[in-house]
Amino acid sequence: MAVAIDLEDSRVRRLFAFFLTIFISVPMGASAAPALPPIDGIPPQPLMAQALRIVDALSFLGSTLSDADAARIRELEDAAHTPELAHELQEILDRYCLAVVNINPESRVKLDPGPADPNLIQDGWKVFLIKVHNEAATRAAMRWESPNAEPSLHVSSGAPEPKPESLITPGQLGNRFLTMAFHEKRPMTRELTGFPLEYKILQIYASAAGPREAQISFNVGSGTEDLGYRNALPVLFDCKPSVKVVLDVRDEDDAPVMAGFVIRDNVDRLDPEDPKIAKDYRLNKALSAPWQRQGLDTRPLVGVYPLPARRVAATDPYPDFFFQPQIYRKTGEHVMLPPGDYEFTVTRGPEYLSETRTVNIPDDGDTYTVNFKLKRWIHMKEKGWFSADHHVHAGGCSHYESPEAGVKPAAMMRQAEGEDLNVACVLTWGPCWYHQKTFFEGKVSDLSSKEYQMRYDVEVSGFPSSHAGHLCLLRLSEDDYPGTTKIEEWPSWTLPVLQWGKDQGGVVGYSHSGWGLEPMAPTDELPNYVTPKFDGIGANEYIVTAVHDAVDFISAGDTPLTMELNIWYHILNCGFRTAISGETDYPCIFDDRVGMARSYAKVEGGLSFDAFMDHIKAGANYVSDGRSHLYNFSVNGAALTTNGNEIQLAQPGTLSITAEAAAYLPEQQDEAGARIAASGVIGRPYWHIEKARVGVSRKVPVELVVNGYAVDKVEIEADGSPQPIAFQHTIDKSSWVALRILYSAHTNPVYAIVADQPVRASKRSAQWCIDAVDQCFTMKEPAIRKEEKKAALEAYDRARQAYQLILDEAYDDRVAAPGVVTSVQLLPPRPQPEKGELVGVQSGNVTHTQGWLFSYANNSSFEGYGYWTLKGAGSETFTWDCQGVTPGIYEVHAWVQNDPRKDHATNAHYHVLSADGAFDAFVDQTKDYQTWHRLGQFRLSPHSKIILDNNADGNVVADALLLIPAN
């Protein structure tokens, strides 16, 4: 029955809406509405075709038709196309209609209830049909609306306090129990067909049990709603309770544990092309990782239970997060599931093997128990090694600010236990700062246990100093900077904050180190000598604060590896002993799970938070993605300890390096692993063992790193078995020594000190640090407060002076060309240019490593003379010696040869090893042929060299160099 009244008085409209709600919703509560009268005049053939498509689509979704009705529709496929056929098809399909939509010739939309029983199921999907009488013949897309399907949380705005407009009240939260989606994938259509009668498939998910009223409306575009509330349908749903599925989760030793479960039925109901779904952050977050979920499965994540978009950690029986596909449960806890078949995948962090199996939840009881026995590939705790992620958050980023400002400590404790993460540092930061800081206690949380410990501390992010680098301040006794009551009052650069943290016994360092350290010119080399941009929020001011002994560690694991490690290598080469520690920055950089990158430390006598922090401060730990391990690392018998990681040698000699290594890779690389491996340095996840896999084998390389360079390596089988590692290496000066499985694990260094001399490994590193200080000051100085600039300038000057002194003392590696020289040829003489003076290299020696091909330049201004070429994307070098050059300042130019095949490099990389240090220049060899390209102005001597490498995006050409005296 439909009622149309033109109501003008607002009080009358409200009263009418109240009575209309009672009138429509009461008959639909306990029993179905009467059968619908058929619509006459419907051509039977298109309706038959549509009915068959509906049967197929509903079969894919698990069906809502009875077997008899589905079979009858298929029988009718052979029936004559008569009006009676159209009536019978309607009679069958109408029984499943929740609503009837009429679109009148003016495209106004009104609704009436359908005869379907409005039953839903708790934490499950129910499918209904919507009958559409399309008198307007519109081909628009029909969309649903419902206040009961509004988001049940408001994502973080990044503000220190939740914004008033973000508030979701308890009443609103109680009303938001639905998620709806049209099934519009093939064989169905997204838009209406224009046919006068068609049926849409509507899927409804309910997060509640019991009687619940909802209001549903439909439209075919803005302004198409009918007047007098006729396009809004109140429905009293009966939400049936699901089965209480109790999980019995056991570790290898049969002890009850917490584990992570992904539960799904593999039915893809959420269409990312649906505009309502595509724009809903909450519906898509848990399913939108750029790679498939590591440690779980390689197939797309669809049909996940409980539906992530309807999880609210603040009010649900268990604090499940909406942005993760997994839930965490320990032995005896449960999840509500409708009867049916589900795929359960269970795992517990990177030291475990995942298990996937199908579980049938029967419909003959209220409770059902499922048993799981976990299996490890390695057990580092048994070896005395515990893991930590020093950077996770309970507010901001993927968390929400309403109905609660972030999540409570108990929710974070479950995350750590579920990932077998022994230490979790939960850092309060800018978003939700004033609420989340109430959980700071200055001690380990009372929720901690003997094996799992959690402590609330601070990340200085969203504060005035953030532009210079975010800071992790761990083991604080006080979390408010002296003299401040608001974030805005904190210092505007990082040194005073770090010093304050250290003064109270804290362990302090930089977060997500690589952000802002992207090199000014593209390179994946490690180490490289290109000055970074210093335009971000990672370990930027570390270049200064390391000199002031104000920083204990920088973070690794959650930004591109070359950006993290390059600055660390250079500063280690200058003798400063900062450590690295693993972090995830969960749930900001990574919201998959805590501990995707973590530190491992061997803590004697059992786990202690303070002892673990001491190990991080001392560098007595290694960083890993958890899939490979480098433990019991020692040099000449000295292991990573809290006593300095140092050995003394009276004179140059040979080092004996030993360790235990273990790694795990699947025997065969799957599709997800191949995507990760191919993603390169800047592809996410940044640290992952698939990037270390040697070809398609199961091997990974363990490298010996001395002063930043890999000087030796062995390959191990990544089958999970512990394997002894041993190297011998001779040093002639004080050096630092470490081990790495690049992209998966890296130890902190042992310092081998020769004749009591400090590490001064590289003039090139010292010069890089000087240039870095200048660039950092250029980028950070504008955001430092006026009253703080004098102290900042003094600190930067002190750092610059320290690096200059180190430059004077350091080993001179500026004239050493990388690579092994395999042949020496004389560069043919060049004609004298009209302008300037061609000096030095016109008859000087050139050397090159393997692969360079000689050709004659028959069509250049240097006709009859030669040049060399080499394919790009390699590590070979071509070197010009400046023998015979009179010391002085020169303009250096490189000749660019023709590019007839259009395959030259756009980023040919020249390294100028000058008397003042190492410099980099890049030439686009695809442009401006047959002319000189200026590399820059440099101070040269007979010992200087100019090196061209082939780490470029095309063929690299080595031709003549022109040196023009600057005076």
N, C-alpha and C positions, 0 to 999 in steps of 0.2 A: 504494500500500500504506500502511495506517495502523497504528500501533502504540500501544497504550494500556497503561501500566504505572503503578501507584500507587507512586511513589518517595518514600521518606521520608529516606534518608540523602543528605546534600548531596554527598558525594563520588561516590556512585552516580549522582546526577542530573547532575553535571558530566560524568562519563564517558559516560553515556547520550547527553547532548546532543552530545558530540564525535562519537560513532559515528553518531548520527542525521544529523548534518550531512553526514558523508561519504556515508552511504547515500543520502540524498535528492539531494545536489547533484551527485554524480558522473554519474549517468545524464543529467542535464539539461545538462551542459557542452557536449559536442560534437554531440549529436543530440537530437531531440525525444523526449519520453516517448511511451509507447504511446497509442493512441486511447482515449478515455474511453467507458465503457459508457453507453448512454443511460439516462435516468431515465424509468421507465415511468409511465403514468397522467397524463401532462401534457396538459391540454386544448389542442388544436392551434390554435384560433382566437386566443386571447390571445398564444400564443407566436409565431404568424405576424405578428400586429400588432407585437409587440416586435422581431422580426427585421427588419421593414421599417424601423422607427425606427432600429435600429442601422445599417442600410445608409446611411440618410440622414445620421446623425450622423457616421459614419466618412468619408463623402464630404466633409463639411464640414472634417474634420480632415486631409484628405489621404489618407484610407483606409488600411486594413490588410488588407482583403479582396482576393483576386484578382478580376480582372474576371469570370472564369468563375463564381466562387462568388457574387459580387454578382448576376450575371445569373440564376443558378439560383434564388436566393431570390425574385427578382421573378417568375420563371416560376411558382414554387410558390404565388404569391398566388392563382392561379386553380384550384389543386388542391383536391380534396375534403378536408374536415377529418377526417382519419382518424388513428389512432395512428401509422401509417407516416409521415405528414407531420411529426408532432412528432419522430419519430426522425430523419428526414432533416435537419430544421432543426438539431437538436442536432449531428448529424454534421458539418454545415458549420461551424457556429459554434465547436464545440469545438476545431477545429484551431488556432484563434487564441487559445486560453485559456492564460494564464500559470499560472493557479491555479484550483482548484476549492474553493469555500467551502461547507461544510455547516453550517447552523444547525439544531441539533437542536430537538426540541419544547420543551426547557427554555431555548432561546436561547443555548446554548453553541456557540461557533464553533471549527471545526477546518478545517485546510487540507491539501490534497494538491496535488502539482504537476500542471500541465496539459501538453498535448502541444506547445504553441507553442515554437518555437525561441527560446531566451532571448538573442537578439541585440539589442544597443543600438548607437547610433552616437554618436561623440564630438561634443559640443557640438550635439546635435540631439535631437529627440523621436522616440520609438517608441511605438506604440499597441498595447495588448493587450486581450483580453477576460478578464473574471473570471466564471466560472460560479458562480452562487449557488443552491444547493439549500436553499430556505427552508421547512424543515419546521415552524418555529414560526409561520409566517404573520405575522411581524413586519413592521411598517411603519416601523421605525426607519431612520435614515440609517446606511449602512455606511461606516466610516472605516478608512483604512489607517494603519499605523505602520511606521517603519523607522529604525533608528539611522543608516543610511547616507544618510538624507535630512535629518538634523539640520543646523542652520545651520553654514556653514563659517566664520563669523566671529561675534564678539560685539561688538555695537554699543557705542559709548562710554557709560559710566556717568557721565561728567563728573568722574571722580576724577583727581587729579594723577598717581596711579600706578594701573596696572591692578589690579583686585581679583583675589585668588587664585581666587575662584569663577568668574571670567570666562575663565580660561585655557583655550585650546584647544591641545592638544599637537600636534606634527607627526604623530603616529600617528592621532590623532582626525581631523585635517584630511585625511589621506590616505584615511580611510574614508568621508568625507562627500562623495560624488561624485554622488548622485542628487537629483533633484527629481521628485516625483510629484503627480499630480492626477487625480481622477476627472472625467470629462466628464459634467456633470449638467445642462447647459443643455438647453433644448428642442431636439429632441423627447424627450430622456431626462428622467428624474425624479431629484430629489435624494434622496428616501427610497425605500426598497424598497416595492414595491406590495402585498406580502402574497401574491403569486402564488407557487406552489411552486417555479417555476424562472424565473430571469431572469439577464440578463447585464449586468455593469457594464463601462464602458469606462475603462481605466486608462492614463494617459499617463505615460511615464517619460523624463526628460531625464538624460543622462549627461555629466559634464564631463571624463571621462577616456577613454583608449583602452587596449585590452588586456583580459586576463581580470580580472574584478572580482567578488568575491562580495558579495552583499547579503542581508540578512534582511528579509523582508516579513511583516507580519501584518495581520489584519483584525479588526474587532469591530463590534458593533451597540450599543455602550454600555459603560460602565464595568462591569467584572466579568463580561463575557460571554465572555472568552477560555476556551477549553477547557484542561483540565489536561494536564500531561506534555508541554509544548512543542508541542502539536498545532495551535496556532493560529499558529505561527511557521514560515515556510517559507524555508530557505536556498536561494538561487538563484545559480549561477555564471554570470554574464553574460559574453558575449564582446562587448566594446565596439569596434566597427569604427572605424578612423580615418576622419576626414572629409577633405575636399579642402583643401589649403593654398592659400588664395586670396590671392595677392600683389597689393598695391595700389600702383599707379604714380600718385602724386598730384603734379600740377604747378600752379604758380601761373600767372598771366597771362603772365609773362615766361618761362615754361617751366622755372623753377627748381623743384627738388624741395622740398616743404614738408610740414609736419604739418597734418592736417585732422581734423575730427570727423565720424564716420560713424554714422548710425542705420541698422541693417540689420534688416529684418523680413520675415516671410512673411505678415503680416496675418491669421494664424489666432489667434483669441482662446481660449487654452487655460486661462488662470488666471481662475477665477470669483471675484470679490471677495465673493460671498455665501457661498462655501464657508468654514466656520469655520476650517479649518486654514490657508487662504490669507489670510483676513481678518486673522487675528492675527499673521501672519508679516511683520514689518517689512521683512525683506530681499526678500521676494517682490514687495512692492507699491511700494517706495520709488521706483523709477525710473519708475513709471507713474502716479504719484498727484499730479502738479502740478495746482493748481486752475485753471490755464488751459493750453491746448495749447502745446507747446514752440515758443517764439518762434524765428523764423529757420529753422524746419524745415518743419512741416506742420501742418495744422489738424485732421487726423483723430485719433481715439484711438490711442494707442500700444499695439499688441498684437503678439504674436509677435516679440519683440525677440531678436536674437542678438549675441553670446553671451548666454545667459540672465543677466540682472543678478544674480540671487540666488546664482549659482554663481561669480561673479567674486571672486578674492582677489588683490588687488594685490601682496601680499607674496610670493606664490609663482608666479603666472601668468607666462607668457613676456613679457606686457606688462601694466603696472599699470593695468588697467581698473577703474573704480569701480562698485560694485554699486548705488549710488543714482542713477546716470545712465543714460539709455537709450543714449547715444552711447559710442563708443570712439574713441580717438585713434590714428591711424597716419600715419607718414610714408612717403615713397617707399621701396619695397623691403620694408616690413614686411607682415605677413600676418594673416589671421584664418582660423580653421578653420571650415568650413561643410559640412554634408551636401549632396550634389547636390540641385538643385532651383531653383525661381524665387524670387528675393528682390527686395525693393524697397530700393535704396540711396539714402539722402539724405545729401548731403555739404555741409558749410559750414565756415566758418573765422572765426567772429566776426561782429560786426554790420556791418563794412564790405564783406562779401561777400554775393553773392546765393546762395541755396541751389539745389541741383540734385537732382532726384529722378528715378531711372530704374530700370527692371526689369533685373536681371542673371540670366541662367541659368547655374548652376554645373553643368557636365556631369559625368557619372559615368564618363568614359573615361580618367581620369588622376588622378595624385596632386596635381598643381599646376595652378593656373589663374590667369592675370594679368588684372586689370581696370584700365583706364586712366581717370583723371579729370583734367579741366582746369578749374580754378576760375575764377570770374569775379567781379570787384569792381564795386560801384557807385560807390565812392570810394576813393582811396588817400592817406590822410593822411600816411603816411611820406614819400611823394614830395614833399609840400608842406612837409616838415620837422617835422611834428607827430607825436609819439609818444604812446602810451597807457599808462596805469598803473592798476592796482587795488591800493590800498595796504592792503587788508585781506582776506587769504585765509588758510586754515588747512590744516595737514597732519595735525591730530589733533582729536578732539572732534566733537560734533554728529553729522553723518551718517557720519563716519569711525568706525572700530572701535578697540577697545583690545586685541583678541586675534584672530588669532594674532600681531599686531604692534601696538604702541602708536602707532596712526596709520600714515601712509605715509612713504616716504622722499623726499628732495629730488628725485630723478629723476622720480618720479611727478608732482610738482607742476610741474616744468619742462615736462613734456609737456602739462599742462593749459594753461599760458600760451601755449606755441607753437601749440597746436591752436586757440586762440581769438585768435591774432594779437595777443596782449597783450604789449607791449614790456617792461613792468616789472611784476613780481609781488613784493609784499611778503608773505612767508609769516610769519605771526605765531604764535609759540608762546604758549600761554595756559594756563589752569588745567588742563583735561583733558590727560592725558599730558605734563604740564609737564616732568617730570624726564627723560623719554626724549627728547622732541622738542627740548629745549634743548641737547642734545648736538650738534645740527646748526648751532647759532649759531656764526658765525665772526668776527663784527664786520667783515665785508667782503662784497662780492658773491660769490656762489657760483661755484665753478670750472666748474659746469655751464652758466654763462651764455655767450652768444655776442655778436657785434657788434650784433645786432638784438633779442635777447631776454635780459633780465637779471633775476636773481632774488636776493633777499637775505632771510635769516632775521632777524627782529627780534621784538618783544614786543607782545602785547596784554595790558594789565593787566585781566584778566577772570577771575573766580574767586579774586580777591584781596580783602583786607579793605576796600579802597577802592571795590570794584565797585558798591556801593550808590549811590555819588555820581556814577557815570559810568564806563564802560569807556574805556580809553585806548589809542591806537595810538602806540607809541614806535618811531620809525623812525630808521635810521642810527645805532644805538647802537654804542659801542665796548665796553660792559659791560652784561650783561643781568641781573645780580643787584644789587638795591638794597643800598647800603652797610650792612654790619653784619648782613645776613640770610643764612640758609642754607635757610630754608623760606618758602613762600608766606605762611604765617600771620603772619610777622614783618614784612611790608611795612606801610607807613602805611595808615591807615584813612580817609583822605580824599585828594583828588586833587592838591591844589596842590603838596605836597612831591615827589610822583612826577614831575609835569610839570617842575618846576624842576630836578630831578636829570637828567631826560632832556635838557633844553636845555643844561645845564651841560657835558655831554659832546659837544656838537655835534649832538645829535639834532634831529629834526623831529617835533613832538609834537602830538597833537590828540585829539579825542573820537570814539569809534566810534558807529555807528548812532544818530545824534544825536537822532532824534525820540522814542525810547523814554523815557517819563516826562514828556514835554512835551505830553501831551494837554491841551487846555484844559478848565478846570473846567466850562464850559458849552459845549455843542456849537456849533461854528462851522467853516466851511470858508474863511472870509475870510483873505486874505493881503494886507497884514498884518492881524492882529486884536489886540485889546487885552484879551483874557480871560487871566487869570493861569493858567498851566499847573499841573498837579498836582505836578510834580517828584517823582514816585513811581517812577522807573524808572532805567535803566542807560545812558541816552544822554547827551547834552551837558547834564547837569543842573547840575553845579557850574561849567560854563562861564560862567554868569552872574556868578560870583565871580572865576574865574581869568583871565578876559579883562582885568579891571581891573589885575591883577598882571602883565600882559604875559607870561603863562606858557604860553599856548596859541597854536600857529601856525595850526591849522586845525580845522574841524569837518567831519564826514563828511556826504555827501549821496548819495542814490540808493537806499538800502535801508530807509528808513522813510517814513511818510506825509509827503509833500512840505511841506504847510503846517506841520507840527510842526518839521521841519528848518529851513525857511527863516524862520519867524516870529521865532525867537529871534535868528537871525543878522541879520535886517533891523533889529531893535530895537537890537542892540548896535552895528551899523554906524552907525545914526542917532545914537548917542551918541559917535561918533568913534573907536571901537576898531577896529583893522584886522585882524581875523581873516579867514583865507581859507576857502574850501570846497574839498573834494577828494572825488572819487568813489570809492565802495567798494561791494563786494558782500556782505562778511562771509560768504564762501563757506567751508564748506558749511553754515552755520548759518541765516542768514536766507534765503539762496538757495543751493541746491545744484545748480541746473541747470548752471551753468557759471561760470567766473571772468569778471570783466569785464563783467557785466550792467550795472553802472554803473562808469564809469571817468573818469579825468582825462586831458585832452590838453594837452600843453605843447610849445612849439616850442623845441627844444634845438639851438642852433647847433653845427655841427661834428660832428654825429652823436650817437648815444645815449650818455649817461653817467648812471649811477644817481645819483651825487652832484649832477650838474647838475639832474636831474629833481627831486630833493628840494629843491634851492634854489628851483626854480620853484614848487613847492607852498608852501613857506614864504613866498614873496613874493606868492603869489596870482597868479602869471603862468601861469595855466592856466584851462581851463573844464571843467565837468562835463557828461557826456553819457551817454545810453544807447547811444551809438554809431550811432544811426540819424538823428541830426541833429548839425550842427556849426556853431559860431559862432566863426570864427577870424579872425585879423588884425584884431581889434577895437581901435579907437583912438578917442580923444577929442581933438579939436584936434591930430591928428597924433601924440599920445602913445599908445603901445600898452601892453598888459600886459607888463611887463618885471620883471626882478629888481631894478630901481632905484627901487621904491616906487610904481609905478602912479599917479603924481601929476602934475597940471598946476597951474600957478599963474595966477590972474587978478587983475589989480590992482583990478578992480571988477566988479560984476555984468555979465553979458553972455551972448552966445549961444554954445552949444557945437555943434560939428560932429562928429557921431558916424558912423563908418563901420565896416563889417565885411564879411566874406564869409560867406554862409550856404548850407548845403546840407542837404537832408533826403531821406529815402526812405520812401515808403509804397507799398504795392501800389495799383494803379489802382482796384481794387474792394476794399472792406473785406470780409473773409471773416468766418466765424462766430467764430473765435477773436479777431480784431481787434475785433469788435463787443462781445464779452464784456469784453475789456480796457477798451475805451472806456467801457463802462457801469459799470465797477467803482468809479469815482469816486476820491476822494482816498485813502481807506483800503483800496482794493482792490489786490491784488497782480497783477502787479508794480507797484510804486509809481511808478517812472519808466518810461514807455513812450510812444513817439511816437503810438500809436493814440489816446491820451488827448488829444493835441493836434490831431487831425484836425478840420478845420472841417466839421461836418455829415457828409455822405457824399462830400464833394469830396476832392481830393488835396492840398488846401492846408493849411498850418499857419501860425499867427501868430508873427511875431518881434516881441517887445515891447521897448520902451525903458523901463527901470526907473530911476527917480530917487527916492532916499530911500525905497525900499520900495514905491512905487506905480508902476503902468504908466501912463505919460503919453502914449505914442504907440505905434502898431504898424503893421506892414505884413504882408501875407500873401504867402507864397511857395509856388510849386508844388513839392511834395515828390516830384520825379521824379529826384532824384539829381544834378541839375546845379548847379554853383556859381552863386550869384546875389549881386550886390552889394547891400548894405544901406546906407542913409543916412538920418539924422535930423538935424533942427535943433531945439535946445531951449534956452530962455533960463532962466538961474538967477539968483536974487537973493541967494544965500547959499552958503556952502561946502556941497558936496553930493557924494554918491557916485552913480555912474552905471554901469549894467550892462545887458546884453542877456539875454533868455531866450526859449526856446520852452518854455512851461510844460509840465511833465511829461516833457521830453525833454532839454533843454540849458539851462545857465545859466553865464554868464561870471562871473569875479570882477570886482570893481568897479575903475573908474578914479576917483580922488579929485580933484575939481575944487575947488581951494582959492581962495577969494575973499578978497583983502586979508589974507592970512596968518592967517585965522581958522580954528580947527578946525571939523570937522563937528559941528554941534549942531542936527540937523535937526528934532527933535520933542520937545516937552515930554511929549506922550502916551507916546512911547517911553521917555523917562527915567523917568516915573512907573511904567510897566510894569516896567522893570528894578528899581526900588526894591521894588515889591511882589513881584517874582520872587525877589529876594534873601531877603526875609523868609520866603516860602513854602518856598524851597529849604532854608533853615536849619531851619525847623520839621520838614521831612521827613528831613533828613540828620543832624542833630545827635545823635539817639539812637544811631546806629551808629558814631559817632566815639569812639575810645578816650578814656578819662578823661584820660590824660596828654597827649593831643593837642588837647583841647578849647580850651585857652587860646589856642593859636596859631590854631586854626580860627575862634574867635570874633573875634579881632583881624582876620583876613583878611576875614571877612564884614562886619565893621564898616567896614573901609576901603573895601570895595566899595560899601556903602550910602552912605557919605559922598561917594564919587566921583560916584555917580549923582545924589545930591542937589545937588551943585555943578553938574553938567551940567543938571539940571532948571532951576536958576536961570538958566543961561546960554542955554538952548535956545530955538529958535523956538517961539512960542506957537501951537500948532495946536489947542488945546483948544476954542476957540470956533468953529472952522470946521466947518460941517456937511458931510458928504460928499455928493456928487452935485451936480447943477446945479439951482438953484431955478427953476421954470418958472411958478409962480403964488403969490400971497400972499393969504390970506384971514384974516379976524378970527374967532377962536374965539368962539362965542356965549357970553354971560354965563351962569354957573351960579348956582343958588340957594345961599345961604350954608348950609353944613352945620351941624348942631347942635353938633358938637364940633370944636374947632380953628378955624383961620382960613384961609379960601381966599384966597390972595394971588397977585399976579403974573399968572398965566396966565388968570385968569377973563376978562380983557379984553385980554390980551396978543396979540401977533401970532404966527401960526403960518405956517410955510412947508412946502411938500412938493414932492417931485419928481413925475415923471409917473405917471399911472395911478390915483391915489387917487380914490375915489368918495364923494360926500357923501350921507348919508341922515339922515332925521329919526328921533329916538328917541321914538316915540309911546307906548311902554309902559314908560318908565323913570321913575325919580324925578326925572329932568331932562326931563319931558315937554315936547315941542315943541322941544327943542334937538337939535343935530346931532352926528354923528360921521362918521368917515371909515373906509373899508375898502379893502383891497388884497389880491389873491391872493398867496400865499406863494411861496417859492423864488426870490426876486429880489434886486435890489440897490437898491431905491428907499427913500427915507427920508421921515419926517414929523418936523418939528422944532418944539418949543415954545421960544420965547425967554423968558428970565426978566427982561424989561424991567420996570423999576419995582420989582423985588424989593429990599428992604432987605438989605444984606449980613449974612449970619449963617448959622447952622446950622439946617437944616430936615429934618423928616421928609417924604419925597416919596412920594405915593400915586398910583396910576393907577386910574381907573374902568374896570370891565369890563362891556361891554354884553352883552345876551342872545345866545345862540347857537342860534337856532331850527333852523338847517339842520345843526347838528352838524359844521361845517366850519372852526371856528376853530383857531388855532395853539395848540399846547401849550407853545411855547417862544418867545413874542413877546419880542424882544430890544430892551431900552431901553439907550441909552448916556447916561450922565449926565456932562456936561462941566462939572465943578465947579471951584471956585477951587483945590482941592487936586489936581486932575488928572482923568483919565478913569476912569469906573467902569462896570461892566456889571451889569444886572439882567435876570432872565427871569421872565415871567409866563405861567402856564397860563391862557389865555383861554377854555378849555372848562369851567372850574370857577368856583364862587362868583360867579355873575352878580349884577349890580346891587349891587355893593359895591366898596369901595376895596381895592386890593392894595398893600401896602407895598413900595416899591423900595429903601428904605434911608434912612440919615441922611447928609446931605452939606452941605458948606459952599458956599453959593450967593452969587452976586453978580449985578448987572444984566447982566453979560456971559455968564453961564452959559446953557447950552442943555441940553435933554433931547431925545434923538433916538430915534425908534422906526424900526427897519428892517423890511423884509419878507422877510428871509432866514430863513424859518421853515417849519414843516411844515403850515401851513394858512393860512386867511385871517387877516389881521392887522387889528385894530381900534384906531384912534386916537381916544380920547375925552378926557374931562376929566382934569386933574392937580390934585391937592390938595397944597399946600405948608403944612406946620404948623411954626411956629417951635419949635425944640427946647427953648427956655427958657420 
